[in-house]
Amino acid sequence: MAAGAFGVVVDIGGYNALVHLGGDGLLDDQPLVAKTISLVAGTTVAYVGNRFWTYRDRPRGRLAREYSLYMALSAVALVISLVCLAVSRYVLDLRSPVADNVAANVVGLALGSLFRFLTYRRYVFPDQPAT
C-alpha cells in the first residue's frame, strides 16, 4: 500500500507541477501529455516499491516480463484517467486546477486503481510463478 501511495504522490504532484505550477505550468496547454508523463513516473516508482517491498515474498519472474506486464496493465489505467481528464477539459470545458484534479486524480485514479488492484495480484505478482 505504501508503494502505491508514494506512486500516487509522484503522479499527482508531477501532474500539478507540469500543468499548474506558477499559474500556468510548462504543459498547461497539454494536460493529457502531462498526465501521461506523471502517471508513467508514478507507475514506475510504484512498480519498484511493489516488486521489492510489497510483493517481495512472491516468486520472482523475469524483471523485463514483469515490468512490461505491469506497464501494459497500467496503460489501461492511464487511458481511464485520460478519458476522465479529456471529458472534463474538452467536453465540459472545466480547466481549473480543482476540476483537473477531480477528473484525473479522484475519478480517474479511483477507477484506474480498481482496475490495477484486480489485475496486478493475478497477472503481475501471482502466488505461483507463471508457467
C-alpha positions in Angstrom: 0.0 0.0 0.0 2.8 2.4 0.8 4.5 1.8 -2.5 1.2 2.6 -4.4 0.7 5.7 -2.2 4.2 7.0 -3.0 3.5 6.4 -6.7 0.3 8.4 -6.4 2.1 11.3 -4.8 4.6 11.3 -7.7 1.7 11.1 -10.2 -0.4 13.8 -8.7 2.5 16.1 -7.7 4.1 15.7 -11.1 0.9 16.4 -13.0 0.2 19.6 -10.9 3.8 20.8 -11.3 3.7 20.3 -15.1 0.2 21.9 -15.6 -0.4 24.3 -12.8 2.9 25.3 -11.2 3.1 29.1 -11.0 -0.4 29.6 -12.5 0.4 28.2 -15.9 2.8 25.3 -15.8 5.2 24.1 -18.5 2.4 21.9 -20.1 -0.6 23.9 -19.2 -1.9 23.7 -22.7 -1.2 19.9 -22.9 -2.8 18.3 -19.9 -3.1 14.9 -21.4 0.7 14.8 -22.2 1.4 16.0 -18.6 -0.9 13.3 -17.2 0.9 10.6 -19.3 4.3 11.7 -18.1 3.3 11.9 -14.4 1.4 8.6 -14.5 4.3 6.8 -16.1 6.7 8.2 -13.5 4.4 7.3 -10.6 3.8 3.9 -12.0 7.5 3.2 -12.3 8.0 4.3 -8.7 5.1 2.1 -7.6 6.4 -0.9 -9.5 9.8 -0.7 -7.8 8.1 -0.5 -4.4 5.7 -3.3 -5.1 8.3 -5.7 -6.6 10.9 -5.2 -3.9 8.8 -4.5 -0.9 5.0 -5.2 -1.1 5.3 -8.5 -3.0 8.9 -9.3 -2.0 7.7 -12.7 -0.7 6.2 -13.7 -4.1 8.1 -15.8 -6.6 10.1 -13.5 -8.9 9.5 -13.6 -12.6 11.8 -12.1 -15.2 12.1 -8.4 -14.4 11.6 -7.4 -18.1 8.4 -9.5 -18.3 7.1 -8.3 -15.0 7.8 -4.6 -15.7 6.3 -4.9 -19.3 3.2 -6.5 -18.0 2.9 -4.1 -15.1 3.2 -1.1 -17.5 0.8 -2.7 -20.1 -1.9 -3.0 -17.4 -1.1 0.5 -16.2 -1.6 1.7 -19.7 -5.3 0.7 -19.4 -5.4 2.7 -16.1 -3.8 5.6 -17.9 -6.4 5.5 -20.6 -9.1 5.6 -17.9 -7.6 8.6 -16.3 -7.0 10.4 -19.6 -10.7 9.8 -20.7 -11.8 11.4 -17.4 -9.5 14.4 -17.8 -10.4 14.8 -21.5 -14.1 14.8 -20.8 -13.6 17.4 -18.0 -11.3 19.6 -20.1 -12.7 19.3 -23.6 -16.3 18.3 -23.3 -17.3 20.1 -20.1 -14.7 22.9 -20.6 -13.6 22.7 -17.0 -9.9 24.0 -16.8 -9.3 24.9 -13.2 -6.8 23.0 -11.0 -9.7 21.7 -8.9 -11.5 20.4 -12.0 -8.4 18.7 -13.4 -7.6 17.1 -10.0 -11.2 15.8 -9.5 -11.3 14.4 -13.0 -7.9 12.9 -13.3 -6.8 12.3 -9.7 -10.0 11.4 -8.0 -12.4 9.8 -10.5 -9.7 8.6 -13.0 -7.4 7.5 -10.2 -10.1 5.6 -8.4 -11.3 3.8 -11.5 -7.7 3.1 -12.6 -6.7 1.9 -9.1 -9.6 -0.5 -9.0 -8.5 -2.0 -12.4 -4.9 -2.2 -11.2 -5.8 -3.8 -7.9 -7.8 -6.5 -9.7 -5.1 -7.3 -12.3 -1.7 -6.9 -10.6 -2.0 -9.6 -8.0 -3.3 -12.0 -10.5 -1.1 -11.3 -13.5 2.0 -9.4 -12.5 2.7 -10.8 -9.0 0.9 -14.1 -8.8 1.2 -16.5 -5.9 2.7 -19.1 -8.2 5.3 -18.4 -10.9 3.9 -18.2 -14.5 4.4 -21.4 -16.5 
